[in-house]
Amino acid sequence: MSADCGVAPLNTRIVGGTDAPAGNWPWQVSIHLNGRHICGGTLINNQWVMTAAHCIVSRTNINSWTLYLGRETQSTSVANANTNEMRVFVQSIIVHPKYNNNRHNNDISLMKLSQPVTFTPYIRPVCLASKESVFHNATTCWATGWGNIGKNQALPVPQTLQEVEIPVVGSSQCSCQYKNVKGLTITPQMICAGRTSKGICQVSQTKKENSVIKSYFKVGTKQKLR
């Protein structure tokens, strides 16, 4: 594991979140498809970004992708110039061979950057969890991104990166709460996290407190596993 990983030199919150100060999450990546932000990603070393497979499936033309590292706001202007960001292109994409688009199991993919990036206080890699890592119930973690801040409620301009602190929810409890959601099964490759009015996504079929988060993307715990 690199000594550079998981360190945010400028770090002293999505649903129920708050604006994240610049540099709080230097491994956060904004993934753009044909000029539009569609997903977040995580910088894992100087040439690879990890993201969800559902963001990539059927969109594997590498020329359609642009990645922004160190980005703070999605609305760019003189007042929101994102002076600390770096734009990079994609050399290749790897989608998990066992990704299930219906169940969203093994929902992970990798994007190789067209060139290595130089780390700065605003651009640094995350530390990845090991295969043996265990995420206990109520472990504190962080979720970040530019997603909706409520059901059908977009993040308002200037669309500043959001951060929110949420607890991990045990698999048994999560499976029980989601058992009536059609087409969704909590698998060992997933982690649940969140609480009422705080999380990273909304479930339209029923009112739920928790968000389903793929285990490979947990990069914000106090143990630097975000």
N, C-alpha and C positions, 0 to 999 in steps of 0.2 A: 504494500500500500504506500503510495507516494506521501512524502512528508508535507507536500503542498496541499493535499486534499482536505476538504472539510473546514478550511480556515477562511473566515470572512473578516479581513482586517478592519473593515469599517462598520462591523456590526456591534454595537454597544449593548399587514397580516395577511376575492372570492366570497362566500356567503358569510356574513357577519365579520368580515375582515376589515383591515385598515390599510392605508397606504404604507408601503414598505420604503424606508429610507434608501437612497441610492447606496449600493454596495452591500446591503444586508444579505443578499442571496446571490453571490457572484457566479454560482453555477447555473442559475436560471437562464434558459434559452427561449427565445421567441421564434417559433417555427412558422414560416410564411409559405403559402402555396399560391403561386401566381400573383404575388404581391399582397396577399391578405393573411393576417395572423389567423391560424386555425388551431394550433396546439402549443403547449409548453413542452420543453425538453430539459434535460439535465446534462451538463458537461461533465464527463467522467474522466477525461484526460485531455491532452492537448490536441487530439485529432478525432475524438469520438463523442457523439451526443446520443443519449438514450431517450427514447420517447415511447408512446403507446403504439402498438401495431395497428389499432383501429384508425389512427391518424394517417397511416401510410397505405394500407391495403387498396389496391387498384390505382394508386397514384405514384407509381414507382419511376416515372420519368424524372431523372435527377435534375434536368434543366428547369423544372417547374418550382424547385425549392430554393429558398434563401433563408439563412439562419442569422439571427441577431443575438450577439452575446453582449452582456453588460447593459441591456436595454432597460429603461425605467418606465417610459410611457409609450403607448401605441400611437397617440396623436402627436405628430411631430410638427413643430413650429419654432419660431425664434425663441419663444418662452420655454418650449419643451424640446430642446435640440438633441437630447440624448448624446451629449458630448463624450460620454465614456464608453459608448458602444462600439462594437466591431461587426461588420457584415462579412459573412463567409458563405461559400457555396458548398454543394454536396458532391462528393466523388462517387460514393456508392451507398446502397441501402440494404440492410439485412433485416428481414422480418422473421420472427420466431417460426420455425417450420411446423410447430404444433399449435399455432394460434387458431382459436376457434372464434369466428366472427359472430356467431350466434350467442355463445355463452361468454364471450370476451375472456376466455381462459388463455393463459400464456400471452397476455396482451403486452408484448414488449417488442421493440425494434431498435436497431442501431443505425445511425447515420454517420458515415465517415466524412470528415471535412475535406475540402479540396486542398487544404494546406494546414500545417500545424499552427496553433495560435500561441501567442505570447501572453503569459499570465500577467495580470495587473491587479490592483486592489479591487477592481470591479469585475474581473473575469478570472475565475479560478475553478478547479474541479471539485466535485463532491467526493466524499469517502463512501464507497459502496459497502453495503452489509455483506457479511460472509455467508456462506451456505448454511452455517450452523446458527446464525443469528435467530434469536427468539424475541418477538414483540409482545410483551406481556400486556394483559388488560390494564387500561388506564395509563399506559406509558404516554407521556406528553410528547407530541410531535407538532410539526408545523406544515401547513399547506400553503403554497404560493401559486400565483398565476394571474392571468388577465381575463378569466371567465366571468360569466354572469354572476351578479351579486344577489340574485333572487330569481324565482321562477319567472322566466320571460322578461327579466330585468337586466339589461346590459350594463356593463361597467361604464359610468359616465365619463365624458371627456374631462381631462386629457388621458383617461384610461391608464392610471398609474398602477404599477404592479402591486397586487394585494398580498397580504400575509395574514394568516389566522392560526391560532394555537388551538389544537384539538386533541382529545384523548383517543388512544387505540381502544377498540371495542373487541372483546373476545369473540372467537369464531363461532362458538355455540350460541351465544346471545345474538350475534349478527345473523346467523342462519335462521334462527327462530323468528326474528323480526322481518326477514325478507322472504319467508316461506310462501307467502301469498302473492309475491311479485312474479308474474308469469315470465317464464324463460330465464329466470335468474337463479343460479345455484352458486353458493359460496364454496369455493374450492380451496385446497391447501395453497394454491398459488396466489391467493388474495389476502388482503388485510382490510378490516373495516376500521374506520375512524370517524369521529365527529360527535356532535351533540346538537340539541335543538337550536336551530337558526345559525349554526356554525358548521361549515363543511366545504366540500369542493364541488358538489353536484346536487341536482334535485332528481327525485324519482317521481315521474308523472302519474304512475298507476296508483300510488297510495302514499299516504303521509308517513315518512320515515325520518328518524332522527340521524341516522348514520349514513355516511358515504362509503361506497366500496372502492378501495384503493388497491391497485395491484402491488404486491409486496415488493417487486423490484424497484418501485418508484418511491419508496419511503426514504426520503433524504432530508428530513427535518427534525429528527428527534434530538433531545438534549445530549444524546450519545453520538451526535454527528452522523446519524444514519439517514439523513434526508437526501 
